[in-house]
């Protein structure tokens, strides 16, 4: 009986976690890899993805103006985007990223 209750609890927890459906995507160029943004502090309900610009279709490449770029999606809709400056570095604080994700979770 405990096993069944545990399985049911795990099922509902996984549904709730997936219900947020927040994804953070970082796109960078291979030549700029030293300027990747470390995002290992993201909450567990956020899915993190990384992609190289060179491996993207032309339609995506045309939309990215500088690298690295970080995009926050909710249910596959881009909500927030941060782009690097002229130095090809993206300077964004951990606090700003976490506050933005919290806002996306609660608002959108």
HUTA-V98481 format. One record per residue. N is the residue number from 1. RES is the residue in three letters. BURIAL is + if it has 16 or more other C-alpha atoms within 10 Angstrom, else -. D_CENTER is the distance of its C-alpha to the mean C-alpha in whole Angstrom. Layout:
n=N res=RES burial=BURIAL d_center=D_CENTER
n=N res=RES burial=BURIAL d_center=D_CENTER
This chain:
n=1 res=UNK burial=- d_center=38
n=2 res=UNK burial=- d_center=36
n=3 res=UNK burial=- d_center=34
n=4 res=UNK burial=- d_center=34
n=5 res=UNK burial=- d_center=32
n=6 res=UNK burial=- d_center=30
n=7 res=UNK burial=- d_center=29
n=8 res=UNK burial=- d_center=29
n=9 res=UNK burial=- d_center=27
n=10 res=UNK burial=- d_center=24
n=11 res=UNK burial=- d_center=24
n=12 res=UNK burial=- d_center=23
n=13 res=UNK burial=- d_center=21
n=14 res=UNK burial=- d_center=19
n=15 res=UNK burial=- d_center=19
n=16 res=UNK burial=- d_center=18
n=17 res=UNK burial=- d_center=15
n=18 res=UNK burial=- d_center=14
n=19 res=UNK burial=- d_center=15
n=20 res=UNK burial=+ d_center=12
n=21 res=UNK burial=- d_center=10
n=22 res=UNK burial=+ d_center=7
n=23 res=UNK burial=+ d_center=4
n=24 res=UNK burial=+ d_center=1
n=25 res=UNK burial=+ d_center=4
n=26 res=UNK burial=+ d_center=7
n=27 res=UNK burial=+ d_center=10
n=28 res=UNK burial=+ d_center=13
n=29 res=UNK burial=+ d_center=17
n=30 res=UNK burial=- d_center=19
n=31 res=UNK burial=- d_center=21
n=32 res=UNK burial=- d_center=19
n=33 res=UNK burial=- d_center=17
n=34 res=UNK burial=- d_center=19
n=35 res=UNK burial=+ d_center=17
n=36 res=UNK burial=+ d_center=13
n=37 res=UNK burial=+ d_center=11
n=38 res=UNK burial=- d_center=11
n=39 res=UNK burial=- d_center=9
n=40 res=UNK burial=- d_center=11
n=41 res=UNK burial=- d_center=11
n=42 res=UNK burial=- d_center=8
n=43 res=UNK burial=- d_center=10
n=44 res=UNK burial=- d_center=11
n=45 res=UNK burial=+ d_center=11
n=46 res=UNK burial=+ d_center=7
n=47 res=UNK burial=+ d_center=6
n=48 res=UNK burial=+ d_center=5
n=49 res=UNK burial=- d_center=6
n=50 res=UNK burial=- d_center=8
n=51 res=UNK burial=- d_center=11
n=52 res=UNK burial=+ d_center=14
n=53 res=UNK burial=+ d_center=16
n=54 res=UNK burial=- d_center=19
n=55 res=UNK burial=- d_center=18
n=56 res=UNK burial=- d_center=17
n=57 res=UNK burial=- d_center=19
n=58 res=UNK burial=- d_center=21
n=59 res=UNK burial=- d_center=20
n=60 res=UNK burial=- d_center=16
n=61 res=UNK burial=- d_center=18
n=62 res=UNK burial=- d_center=20
n=63 res=UNK burial=- d_center=17
n=64 res=UNK burial=- d_center=16
n=65 res=UNK burial=- d_center=18
n=66 res=UNK burial=+ d_center=17
n=67 res=UNK burial=+ d_center=15
n=68 res=UNK burial=+ d_center=13
n=69 res=UNK burial=+ d_center=10
n=70 res=UNK burial=+ d_center=7
n=71 res=UNK burial=+ d_center=6
n=72 res=UNK burial=+ d_center=5
n=73 res=UNK burial=+ d_center=7
n=74 res=UNK burial=+ d_center=9
n=75 res=UNK burial=- d_center=12
n=76 res=UNK burial=- d_center=11
n=77 res=UNK burial=- d_center=12
n=78 res=UNK burial=- d_center=10
n=79 res=UNK burial=- d_center=11
n=80 res=UNK burial=- d_center=10
n=81 res=UNK burial=- d_center=10
n=82 res=UNK burial=+ d_center=11
n=83 res=UNK burial=+ d_center=13
n=84 res=UNK burial=+ d_center=16
n=85 res=UNK burial=- d_center=19
n=86 res=UNK burial=- d_center=22
n=87 res=UNK burial=- d_center=22
n=88 res=UNK burial=+ d_center=19
n=89 res=UNK burial=+ d_center=17
n=90 res=UNK burial=+ d_center=14
n=91 res=UNK burial=- d_center=16
n=92 res=UNK burial=- d_center=14
n=93 res=UNK burial=- d_center=15
n=94 res=UNK burial=- d_center=13
n=95 res=UNK burial=- d_center=15
n=96 res=UNK burial=- d_center=13
n=97 res=UNK burial=+ d_center=10
n=98 res=UNK burial=- d_center=11
n=99 res=UNK burial=- d_center=13
n=100 res=UNK burial=- d_center=11
n=101 res=UNK burial=+ d_center=9
n=102 res=UNK burial=- d_center=12
n=103 res=UNK burial=- d_center=14
n=104 res=UNK burial=+ d_center=12
n=105 res=UNK burial=- d_center=12
n=106 res=UNK burial=- d_center=16
n=107 res=UNK burial=- d_center=17
n=108 res=UNK burial=- d_center=15
